[in-house]
Amino acid sequence: MFAKVIIDISNANVDRLFTYSIPDELEIDPGHRVLVPFGRGNKQIEGFVIETFEETTTNISFEIKPILRRMEPYTVLLPDQLKLSEWITRAYHCTRADALRVMIPAKLRGSRIKEKIVRTFLLAEDIDIQAARNSLLKKDGSPRSPKQLEIFDLIANSGLEISSEDINSYIPNASAAINALVGKGMLIESGHVTFRNPFANERIISTDPPLLTDEQKAALNIINSEEPGRCILLHGVTGSGKTEVYMQAIASVLESGGGAILLVPEISLTPQTTDRFRSRFGELIAVLHSHLSDGERYDEWRRIRFGKAKVVIGARSAVFAPVENLQLIVIDEEHEPSYQSETTPKYSAIEVALRRIKLTNARLVLGSATPSLGDYYKAKRGLFTLAEMPDRINGIPLPKVDIVDMRDEFLNGNDSIFSNFLTENLHRCLDNGEQAILFLNRRGYSSHAECRACGFVFTCPNCDVALTYHKYDETLRCHYCGAHFSMPKLCPGCGKEYLKYTGIGTQQVEEQLIKLFPEIRCIRMDTDTTGGKTSHRELLSAFGSGKADVLIGTQMVAKGLDIPNVTLVGVIFADSTLFHSDYRSSERTFQLLTQVAGRAGRAEKNGNVIIQTNAPEHRAIRLCKNHDYKSFYALEIRDRMHTLFPPFAVFIRAMFIGYDEAHAYESSERFAKGITLRLLSTYKLYNSEKELLFVAPGAAPIKRRSNEFRYSVIIKLVRTSHTAAAINAIYAFGDEFNDEYYRGVEINPADML
């Protein structure tokens, strides 16, 4: 028997299949990880078995090396994952090793993580218990070692095998005494493999599914009756009960013996989400996200691979989870840009999911109150099946939205963060014993600090961005490279003390709110306050249980929260995402405002939303007032058609990054000239040169990041039947472009910064 193996090296020079013989004593199947000798020095390297066969079909003039051993006794990759990796290699132009690596826990490679062994102890066989106990006593009957005697009595009286953790819970700091008893032959150490549980000590009460509304029933019927391999776009307003539809669709899959994956944005992985699914499906749930420890992530992955968990909830990379008999993938908040990977391979979780359901005959559900324009466009054209839920459950109305023009507030003498209207409604909300959420999509205290005397602006020495002032620890921080500095008392430019802080962040909102309402209890939730593993759970649990009146936060409070007593949502500065140099800024602003507005009035009490803005006439804000997604879509898609923006065109970005600015600039210019000729040559084959709209080299909007200079080449193509050939030509040219500063290309990158 022989095997074709991909060597676990991300290098184009070895990105091919290598043939190895399989020793008779080894059972090797496609999907196994193996250790093989590689190269002239026979260095031992890990690899992935892609295929096995009985005999070689070609004449080989050298001896075929044997596989040394399996890395695990089980296959780590399923057959559909092997096929998926082949597609990822082509679609995202990466090595096969890169494509395979994203499908397994990172620490599995190199055996950097092991199963957890629980140490357990029991009395030695055929021991004379009384004689053994007497040996632990002095002549006067007192114990030679009180802890040893206490441990011996604990195990002898229980008659059970007890773990070291349990012994230490009864008898603190007992490890040395346990080892001494083992050394004396009184105790025998045993042990077993266990799974590290990210939900340890968290009790969940089982719940039964509620009765569905007519809209929910119709949506569920569409999902359950759709043909395998199809995608359903579930467009449901906030509070319409999309999550319950997901859960009952997953329940149907489990009844038929299948498995399911639910993807949510990392910021939406709230305890509410996971607890709700665990209360319904219990131990069948596994979670995969960045807040897990390496050991927990590895063990959750093993539970999935061994079939102990049938439902996976996770962030972007959970789309690769090794779920056998996969029948359903659900992607909630499908419009979120976080589903696009920014590291190699630069995949889209939605595109990967679309491919994976074809390989497994599963179905894909994309859910959102504000679907991406591209996906809604596909649904309107019939490429996706459209299911809609335009009403909230139980007749609960959508929250009333008021828009406050902050220009008028300023002209009327109010230069506060809070408009008079928001202040009045906060008073009313708090007087009624209700809760509020204040949203601002900018953490820190101020967006930047500057000198009023000379105009000096504190900027990051490694990046071309202003440093953000954080008042709680008096630091200036870069949110791109992580650099931080103590805030000086004097201006470095002129030596004067006239420093001021411009712009607002969540810290300043919190400070000003406390000044306005001295007795208020508030919680701030942003990346500065949620660095700990359990921070999200603790903060949201405190707010949900009524220990705080107001929750202040960035976009992590805009999604996934369902707190009945929240009746007021205030958007402090709605324009913060509106005027970015990105064609999607209007779309993303509308989505974000609609999502955060949906946190209000989700139970019996009516909700109110107050949006403060300097641009009340902008469609992204104006149409949010009536939760009017369809009108926003119609206007935005019309403009994109006229101006040829996605989905009617494709943006490709090639990046050039390095410490020498001249080199980065020269590389981008050379790439632009070469790719222009290559694309024109490609399009001439179809007599369609006009489909190349432009090739634009230049500095990236953030020209320097982490002390490296960044230049890009932006290519814009009309989307036609020739686009795939053009993209292949770009990839091929990139392969030939021999330059150390070249960082590859991205198709429709998540941002243009």
C-alpha positions in Angstrom: 0.0 0.0 0.0 1.1 3.5 -0.8 -0.1 7.0 0.3 0.0 10.4 -1.4 1.0 13.0 1.3 0.9 16.8 1.5 3.9 17.9 3.5 3.0 20.3 6.3 5.2 23.1 4.9 3.7 26.3 3.5 6.0 26.7 0.5 5.1 26.7 -3.2 8.2 24.6 -4.0 6.8 21.6 -2.1 3.2 22.2 -2.7 2.5 18.9 -4.4 1.7 15.3 -3.5 4.6 13.0 -2.4 4.3 9.2 -2.5 5.2 7.1 0.5 4.9 3.4 1.2 2.7 2.3 4.1 4.3 -0.3 6.4 2.3 -3.5 6.9 1.8 -2.8 10.6 0.3 0.6 10.0 -3.4 1.3 9.1 -3.4 4.5 7.1 -6.4 6.2 5.6 -7.0 9.5 3.8 -7.3 12.1 6.5 -4.6 10.8 8.8 -1.7 13.0 9.9 1.6 11.1 9.6 5.2 11.6 10.3 7.4 11.0 7.3 11.1 11.4 6.3 11.5 14.3 3.9 14.3 15.6 1.8 17.9 14.4 1.3 18.5 14.4 5.1 15.3 12.5 5.8 14.2 15.1 8.2 11.1 13.9 10.1 8.2 16.1 9.1 4.4 15.9 9.6 2.1 15.5 6.6 -1.5 14.9 5.6 -2.5 11.8 3.8 -4.7 12.7 0.8 -5.1 9.4 -0.9 -4.1 5.7 -0.5 -3.6 3.1 -3.3 -2.4 -0.4 -3.7 0.5 0.0 -6.2 2.4 2.7 -8.0 1.2 3.4 -11.5 4.5 5.1 -12.7 8.0 3.9 -13.1 10.1 5.3 -10.2 13.9 5.2 -10.4 14.4 5.7 -6.6 13.3 3.9 -3.5 10.0 5.1 -2.0 10.4 6.1 1.6 8.0 4.6 4.2 5.7 6.5 6.5 7.2 6.4 10.0 4.0 6.6 12.1 0.6 8.0 12.5 0.3 11.2 14.6 -3.1 10.2 15.9 -4.9 6.9 15.9 -7.9 8.4 14.1 -8.2 10.5 10.9 -8.3 14.2 11.7 -9.9 15.1 8.4 -13.1 13.9 6.9 -13.5 13.1 3.2 -15.5 16.3 2.5 -12.8 18.3 4.2 -10.1 16.9 2.0 -12.1 17.8 -1.1 -12.8 21.2 0.4 -9.1 21.9 0.9 -8.5 21.2 -2.8 -11.1 23.8 -3.6 -9.7 26.4 -1.1 -6.3 26.0 -2.7 -7.7 26.9 -6.0 -10.2 29.6 -4.9 -7.9 31.5 -2.6 -4.7 30.7 -4.3 -2.9 29.3 -1.3 -0.8 26.1 -0.7 -2.6 22.9 0.1 -0.9 22.9 3.5 -2.4 26.3 4.3 -5.8 25.0 3.3 -5.5 21.9 5.5 -4.1 23.8 8.5 -7.2 25.9 9.0 -9.2 22.7 9.5 -7.4 21.5 12.6 -6.5 23.1 16.0 -3.3 25.0 15.6 -1.7 23.3 18.6 -2.3 19.9 17.1 0.5 20.5 14.7 3.9 19.6 16.3 2.0 17.8 19.1 1.9 21.0 21.1 -1.3 19.9 22.9 -2.1 16.7 24.6 -5.2 15.0 26.1 -5.9 15.9 29.7 -5.3 13.0 32.0 -7.1 13.1 35.3 -5.0 11.5 38.1 -7.0 9.2 40.3 -6.1 7.2 43.4 -7.4 4.1 45.2 -6.1 1.8 47.9 -3.6 -0.8 46.8 -5.0 -4.3 46.3 -4.8 -6.8 49.1 -3.7 -4.1 51.5 -4.3 -4.7 55.2 -6.2 -1.4 55.8 -5.8 -1.4 59.6 -2.1 -2.3 59.5 -1.5 0.3 56.9 -3.3 2.9 58.9 -1.4 2.0 62.1 1.9 2.5 60.3 0.8 6.1 59.8 0.6 6.6 63.6 3.2 7.3 66.2 3.4 5.1 69.4 1.2 7.6 71.2 -1.5 7.3 68.5 -1.0 10.7 67.0 -0.5 10.9 63.2 3.1 11.0 61.8 1.7 13.1 59.0 -1.8 14.5 59.6 -2.5 15.0 55.9 -1.4 11.5 54.9 -3.7 10.0 57.5 -6.5 12.2 56.5 -6.1 11.2 52.8 -5.8 7.6 53.7 -9.0 7.7 55.7 -10.9 9.6 53.0 -10.1 7.0 50.4 -10.5 4.0 52.7 -13.9 5.1 54.1 -15.3 6.0 50.6 -14.1 2.8 49.0 -13.9 4.7 45.7 -11.3 5.8 43.2 -10.9 9.6 43.9 -9.2 12.2 41.7 -6.4 14.4 42.9 -8.6 17.4 42.3 -11.4 16.1 44.6 -8.8 15.1 47.2 -7.4 18.7 47.1 -10.9 20.2 47.4 -11.4 18.2 50.7 -7.8 18.6 51.9 -6.0 21.6 50.5 -2.4 21.3 49.4 -2.5 17.5 49.5 -0.4 16.7 46.5 2.9 16.0 48.4 1.1 13.8 50.9 -0.6 11.9 48.1 2.7 11.2 46.4 4.2 10.0 49.7 1.3 7.5 50.1 1.9 6.2 46.6 5.6 5.9 47.4 4.8 3.8 50.5 2.7 1.4 48.3 -0.6 2.3 50.1 -2.2 4.1 47.2 -2.2 3.1 43.5 -2.3 5.9 40.9 -4.6 5.4 38.0 -6.0 7.9 35.5 -8.2 8.5 32.5 -8.5 10.9 29.6 -11.1 13.6 30.0 -12.3 16.6 28.0 -11.6 20.1 29.2 -15.0 21.7 29.5 -15.4 25.5 28.7 -18.7 25.4 30.6 -17.4 23.8 33.8 -19.5 24.8 36.8 -22.1 26.5 34.7 -25.5 24.9 35.2 -28.1 25.2 32.4 -31.8 24.3 32.9 -33.2 22.3 30.0 -36.0 24.0 28.0 -38.6 22.9 25.5 -39.2 24.5 22.1 -42.0 27.2 22.1 -44.8 27.3 19.7 -43.8 29.1 16.5 -45.6 32.0 14.9 -47.0 31.6 11.4 -44.0 33.5 10.0 -41.6 31.3 11.8 -43.4 28.2 10.7 -43.3 29.3 7.1 -39.6 30.1 7.3 -38.8 26.7 9.0 -40.8 24.9 6.3 -38.8 26.6 3.5 -35.5 25.6 5.3 -36.6 22.0 5.9 -38.1 21.5 2.4 -35.3 23.1 0.4 -33.2 20.8 -1.8 -29.8 19.8 -0.5 -27.0 22.0 -1.7 -29.2 25.1 -1.7 -28.9 28.4 0.2 -31.7 30.1 2.0 -31.5 33.8 2.9 -33.6 34.4 6.0 -34.5 38.1 6.2 -36.1 38.7 9.5 -36.4 42.0 11.5 -34.7 42.2 14.9 -36.8 40.3 17.4 -38.7 38.2 14.8 -37.4 35.0 16.2 -34.8 33.9 13.8 -32.8 32.1 16.5 -35.8 29.9 17.3 -36.1 29.0 13.7 -32.4 28.0 13.6 -32.9 25.9 16.7 -35.9 24.0 15.3 -34.2 23.5 12.0 -31.2 22.0 13.8 -33.5 19.8 15.9 -34.9 18.4 12.6 -31.4 17.6 11.5 -30.5 15.9 14.7 -33.7 13.7 14.5 -32.5 12.4 11.1 -29.0 11.6 12.6 -27.2 14.6 11.1 -25.1 17.4 12.4 -25.1 21.1 12.1 -22.9 24.2 12.3 -24.0 27.6 13.5 -21.7 30.5 12.8 -22.0 33.8 14.6 -19.7 36.9 14.6 -17.1 36.7 17.3 -18.7 39.8 19.0 -22.0 38.0 19.0 -20.8 34.9 20.9 -22.5 36.1 24.0 -23.3 33.8 26.9 -27.0 34.3 26.0 -26.4 32.7 22.6 -24.5 29.6 23.8 -26.7 29.2 26.9 -29.8 29.2 24.8 -28.6 26.4 22.6 -27.1 24.4 25.5 -30.5 24.6 27.3 -32.1 23.0 24.2 -29.4 20.5 23.0 -27.3 19.9 26.2 -24.1 18.0 25.7 -24.6 17.8 21.9 -23.3 21.4 21.7 -19.6 22.3 21.2 -18.2 25.8 20.9 -15.2 27.0 18.9 -14.0 30.6 19.4 -11.0 32.7 20.4 -11.8 33.0 24.1 -11.2 29.2 24.7 -7.9 28.1 26.0 -5.8 25.9 23.7 -6.8 22.9 25.7 -10.5 23.7 25.6 -10.4 24.3 21.9 -8.6 21.1 21.2 -11.0 19.1 23.4 -14.1 20.7 21.8 -12.6 19.8 18.4 -12.1 16.2 19.6 -15.7 16.0 20.9 -16.9 17.0 17.4 -14.5 14.6 15.6 -15.6 11.7 17.8 -19.3 12.4 17.3 -19.9 13.4 20.9 -21.0 16.8 19.8 -23.4 17.1 16.9 -24.0 20.9 16.9 -21.1 23.4 16.6 -21.4 27.0 17.5 -18.5 29.2 16.7 -16.9 32.1 14.9 -15.6 32.2 11.3 -13.2 29.2 11.5 -15.9 26.9 12.8 -17.1 26.5 9.2 -14.3 23.9 9.0 -15.5 21.8 12.0 -15.2 18.0 11.5 -19.0 17.4 11.7 -19.9 14.0 10.2 -23.1 13.7 8.2 -23.3 17.5 8.0 -26.8 18.5 7.0 -27.1 22.1 7.9 -24.9 25.3 8.2 -26.4 28.4 9.6 -24.6 31.8 9.4 -26.3 34.4 11.6 -25.7 38.1 11.0 -24.4 37.0 7.6 -23.7 40.6 6.6 -20.9 40.9 9.2 -17.4 41.6 7.6 -15.8 39.5 10.3 -16.7 36.4 8.2 -13.9 37.4 5.9 -10.5 36.1 6.9 -7.6 38.6 6.7 -4.9 36.0 7.0 -3.8 33.2 4.6 -5.9 31.6 3.3 -8.0 34.8 2.9 -11.3 32.9 2.7 -14.9 34.0 3.1 -16.8 31.8 5.5 -19.9 32.2 3.4 -18.2 31.1 0.2 -16.6 28.2 2.1 -20.0 27.2 3.5 -21.6 27.4 0.0 -18.9 25.0 -1.3 -19.1 22.7 1.7 -22.9 22.2 1.4 -22.4 21.1 -2.2 -19.9 18.4 -1.0 -22.1 17.1 1.8 -25.6 17.6 0.4 -26.4 20.0 3.2 -28.3 23.2 3.3 -27.1 26.7 4.1 -29.1 29.4 5.9 -27.9 33.0 5.9 -29.8 35.0 8.5 -29.9 38.8 9.1 -32.2 41.7 9.7 -30.0 43.6 7.3 -28.6 41.2 4.7 -25.6 42.2 2.7 -26.6 43.9 -0.5 -24.8 41.3 -2.6 -26.6 38.4 -0.9 -30.0 40.1 -1.1 -29.4 40.8 -4.7 -28.7 37.1 -5.3 -31.9 36.2 -3.5 -34.0 38.6 -5.6 -32.5 37.0 -8.7 -33.4 33.5 -7.5 -29.8 32.3 -6.9 -30.7 32.0 -3.2 -34.2 31.1 -1.8 -35.7 34.0 0.1 -37.6 33.5 3.4 -38.9 36.6 5.1 -40.1 37.4 8.6 -41.2 41.1 8.6 -42.7 41.2 12.1 -41.6 40.7 15.6 -43.0 37.7 17.5 -46.1 38.0 19.7 -47.1 41.2 18.1 -44.3 43.2 19.8 -43.8 46.5 17.8 -40.5 47.5 16.5 -39.0 50.3 18.6 -39.8 53.9 17.8 -36.8 55.7 16.4 -36.1 59.4 16.8 -33.3 61.2 15.0 -31.7 64.2 16.7 -29.7 66.7 14.6 -26.7 67.6 16.8 -26.0 70.7 14.7 -29.2 72.2 16.1 -28.2 71.1 19.6 -24.9 73.0 19.2 -26.5 76.1 17.8 -28.9 76.1 20.8 -26.0 76.1 23.2 -25.8 72.4 24.0 -22.2 71.2 23.5 -22.7 68.1 25.6 -22.2 64.5 24.4 -25.9 64.0 25.1 -28.8 65.8 23.4 -31.5 67.3 25.5 -33.9 64.7 24.1 -31.7 61.8 25.0 -31.2 63.2 28.5 -34.9 63.5 29.1 -35.5 60.0 27.9 -32.7 58.6 30.1 -34.4 60.3 33.1 -37.7 58.7 32.2 -36.2 55.3 31.6 -34.4 55.3 34.9 -37.3 56.7 36.8 -39.4 53.7 35.5 -36.8 51.2 36.7 -35.9 50.3 33.2 -32.5 49.9 31.5 -30.7 51.6 28.6 -27.9 50.8 26.2 -25.7 53.6 24.9 -23.8 52.8 21.7 -20.7 54.4 20.3 -18.5 52.5 17.9 -15.2 54.0 19.3 -13.5 52.8 22.4 -11.1 54.9 24.5 -11.7 58.4 25.9 -10.9 60.6 22.9 -10.0 59.8 19.3 -6.8 61.8 19.6 -4.8 64.4 21.6 -3.3 67.6 20.3 -1.7 70.8 21.4 -3.8 74.0 21.2 -0.7 76.1 21.1 1.2 74.6 18.2 -1.1 72.0 16.7 1.1 69.0 17.5 -0.9 65.8 17.2 0.2 62.7 19.0 0.6 60.0 16.3 1.9 56.4 16.5 5.6 56.1 15.7 4.9 52.8 13.9 1.7 53.6 12.1 0.2 56.6 10.2 -2.6 57.0 12.7 -3.4 59.3 15.6 -3.0 57.7 19.0 -6.2 57.3 21.0 -6.3 58.7 24.5 -7.3 56.3 27.3 -8.1 58.2 30.5 -8.5 55.3 32.8 -4.7 54.6 32.8 -3.5 58.0 31.3 -2.1 56.3 28.1 -2.0 57.0 24.4 -2.7 53.8 22.5 -2.5 52.7 18.9 -5.4 50.4 18.0 -3.5 48.9 15.1 -0.1 47.8 16.4 -0.8 47.9 20.1 1.9 50.5 21.0 1.1 52.5 24.1 2.7 55.5 25.9 2.2 57.5 29.0 0.3 60.7 28.4 2.8 63.6 28.9 2.0 66.8 30.8 3.7 69.0 28.3 3.6 69.2 24.5 6.6 67.4 22.9 6.5 70.0 20.1 6.5 73.3 22.0 6.9 72.3 25.6 3.6 74.0 26.7 0.8 72.4 28.7 -2.1 73.4 26.4 -3.1 69.8 25.5 -6.7 69.0 24.5 -8.5 65.8 23.6 -10.6 65.7 20.4 -13.4 63.3 19.6 -15.2 61.0 22.0 -14.9 57.3 23.0 -16.8 55.0 25.3 -14.7 56.0 28.3 -15.7 59.6 27.9 -19.4 58.6 27.5 -19.2 56.8 30.8 -17.6 59.7 32.6 -20.1 62.3 31.2 -23.0 60.0 32.1 -21.9 59.7 35.7 -21.6 63.5 35.9 -25.1 63.8 34.6 -26.5 61.0 36.7 -24.3 60.7 39.9 -26.3 57.7 41.3 -26.3 55.8 38.0 -24.9 52.3 37.8 -23.2 51.7 34.5 -21.2 49.0 32.8 -18.8 49.7 29.9 -18.2 46.9 27.4 -15.5 47.3 24.8 -12.2 45.6 24.1 -10.6 47.4 27.0 -12.9 45.8 29.5 -13.4 42.4 27.9 -9.9 41.1 27.8 -10.4 38.3 30.3 -11.7 34.9 29.3 -15.0 35.3 31.1 -15.4 39.1 30.9 -18.2 39.0 28.4 -20.2 36.6 30.5 -19.6 38.5 33.8 -20.5 41.9 32.4 -23.6 40.8 30.5 -24.8 38.6 33.4 -24.5 41.7 35.7 -26.5 43.9 33.3 -29.0 41.2 32.6 -29.7 40.6 36.3 -30.3 44.3 36.9 -27.0 45.2 38.7 -26.6 48.1 36.3 -28.9 50.7 34.8 -27.0 51.5 31.6 -24.7 49.4 29.3 -22.2 51.5 27.3 -20.4 49.8 24.5 -19.1 49.5 21.0 -20.5 47.2 18.3 -20.3 44.2 20.7 -23.5 45.4 22.4 -25.3 45.8 19.0 -25.8 42.1 18.4 -27.0 39.0 20.2 -28.5 40.7 23.3 -32.0 40.0 24.3 -32.6 41.8 27.7 -36.4 42.3 28.4 -35.9 45.4 30.6 -34.0 47.4 28.0 -36.4 50.0 26.7 -34.0 52.7 25.5 -31.1 52.7 23.1 -29.1 55.8 22.5 -26.7 56.1 19.6 -24.2 58.8 20.6 -22.5 59.5 17.3 -24.1 57.7 14.3 -21.7 59.3 11.8 -18.6 57.4 13.1 -18.9 54.8 10.4 -20.6 56.8 7.7 -17.9 58.7 5.9 -15.1 56.2 5.6 -13.3 55.8 2.3 -15.1 52.6 1.6 -18.0 52.1 -0.8 -19.8 50.0 1.9 -19.7 52.7 4.6 -23.4 53.6 4.0 -24.5 50.0 4.0 -22.5 49.2 7.1 -23.9 52.2 9.0 -27.4 51.3 8.2 -26.8 47.7 9.3 -25.1 48.7 12.5 -27.8 51.3 13.4 -30.6 48.8 12.7 -29.0 46.1 14.7 -28.4 48.2 17.8 -31.8 49.7 17.5 -33.2 46.2 17.7 -31.9 45.7 21.2 -34.8 47.9 22.6 -38.3 46.8 23.4 -37.9 43.1 22.9 -40.5 42.1 25.5 -43.8 43.6 26.8 -42.4 47.1 27.2 -42.2 49.4 24.2 -38.8 50.4 23.0 -37.4 53.8 22.0 -34.2 54.5 20.0 -32.6 57.9 19.8 -30.0 58.4 17.1 -27.7 61.5 17.4 -26.2 62.6 14.2 -24.8 65.5 12.2 -26.2 64.0 8.9 -29.9 63.3 9.6 -30.7 63.6 5.9 -28.4 60.7 4.9 -30.3 57.6 3.6 -28.5 55.3 6.0 -29.8 57.2 9.0 -33.1 58.5 7.5 -34.4 55.1 6.5 -33.3 53.5 9.7 -36.1 55.6 11.4 -38.7 53.3 9.9 -36.5 50.1 9.8 -36.9 50.3 6.1 -34.3 47.9 4.7 -36.1 47.4 1.3 -36.1 51.1 0.5 -32.4 51.3 1.5 -31.6 48.3 -0.6 -33.5 49.7 -3.7 -31.7 53.0 -3.5 -28.2 51.6 -2.8 -28.3 48.8 -5.4 -29.5 51.3 -8.0 -26.5 53.6 -7.2 -24.1 50.7 -7.3 -25.4 49.6 -10.7 -24.9 53.1 -12.1 -21.4 53.5 -10.7 -20.4 49.9 -11.2 -19.6 48.9 -7.6 -20.0 45.3 -6.2 -22.0 43.2 -6.9 -21.8 44.6 -10.4 -18.0 44.8 -10.3 -15.1 43.2 -8.5 -12.3 44.9 -6.5 -9.0 43.2 -6.3 -6.2 44.5 -4.1 -2.5 43.6 -4.3 -0.5 44.6 -1.2 3.2 45.5 -0.9 4.5 45.8 2.6 8.0 46.4 4.0 10.4 48.6 5.9 11.8 50.4 2.8 9.2 52.8 1.4 11.0 53.3 -1.9 11.0 49.5 -2.5 7.3 49.2 -1.6 6.4 52.1 -4.0 8.6 50.7 -6.8 7.1 47.2 -6.4 3.5 48.5 -6.6 4.3 50.5 -9.7 6.0 47.6 -11.4 3.1 45.3 -10.5 0.5 47.8 -11.8 2.3 48.1 -15.2 2.7 44.3 -15.6 -0.8 43.4 -14.5 -2.4 46.0 -16.8 -0.7 44.4 -19.8 -1.6 40.9 -18.6 -5.3 41.8 -18.1 -5.6 43.6 -21.5 -4.0 40.5 -23.1 -6.5 38.3 -21.3 -9.5 40.4 -22.2 -8.5 40.6 -25.9 -9.3 36.9 -26.1 -12.9 37.8 -25.5 -12.8 41.2 -27.3 -13.8 42.8 -24.0 -11.0 45.2 -23.0 -13.5 47.7 -21.5 -14.2 45.2 -18.7 -11.0 46.4 -17.1 -12.2 49.6 -15.4 -8.9 50.7 -13.9 -5.6 49.7 -12.3 -4.6 52.1 -9.6 -1.3 51.9 -7.7 -0.7 54.1 -4.6 -0.2 54.3 -0.9 -2.7 52.5 1.3 -5.0 54.8 3.4 -3.0 53.8 6.4 0.4 54.2 4.7 2.5 52.9 7.6 1.4 50.2 10.1 3.7 48.5 12.7 6.6 50.5 11.2 6.1 48.9 7.7 5.2 50.9 4.7 2.1 49.8 2.8 1.4 50.3 -0.9 -1.4 48.8 -2.9 -2.6 48.2 -6.4 -6.4 48.4 -6.7 -7.9 46.7 -9.7 -11.6 47.1 -10.7 -13.3 44.8 -13.1 -16.8 44.6 -14.4 -18.4 41.4 -13.2 -19.1 39.3 -16.3 -18.6 35.7 -17.5 -14.9 36.6 -18.2 -14.2 37.7 -14.6 -13.0 34.3 -13.4 -10.4 34.2 -16.3 -9.2 37.7 -15.3 -8.8 36.7 -11.7 -6.9 33.6 -12.7 -4.6 35.8 -14.8 -4.0 38.1 -11.8 -3.1 35.1 -9.6 -0.8 33.7 -12.3 0.9 37.1 -12.7 1.3 37.2 -8.9 3.0 33.8 -8.9 5.5 35.1 -11.4 6.1 38.4 -9.6 9.3 37.8 -7.7 9.4 40.4 -5.0 9.8 40.1 -1.2 7.4 43.0 -0.5 4.5 41.4 -2.5 1.8 40.1 -0.1 -0.6 38.5 -2.5 -4.1 39.6 -3.6 -7.5 39.9 -2.0 -10.8 39.7 -3.9 -13.3 42.3 -2.6 -11.3 42.9 0.7 -13.3 43.4 3.9 -11.8 46.9 4.2 -9.6 49.1 2.1 -7.4 50.5 4.9 
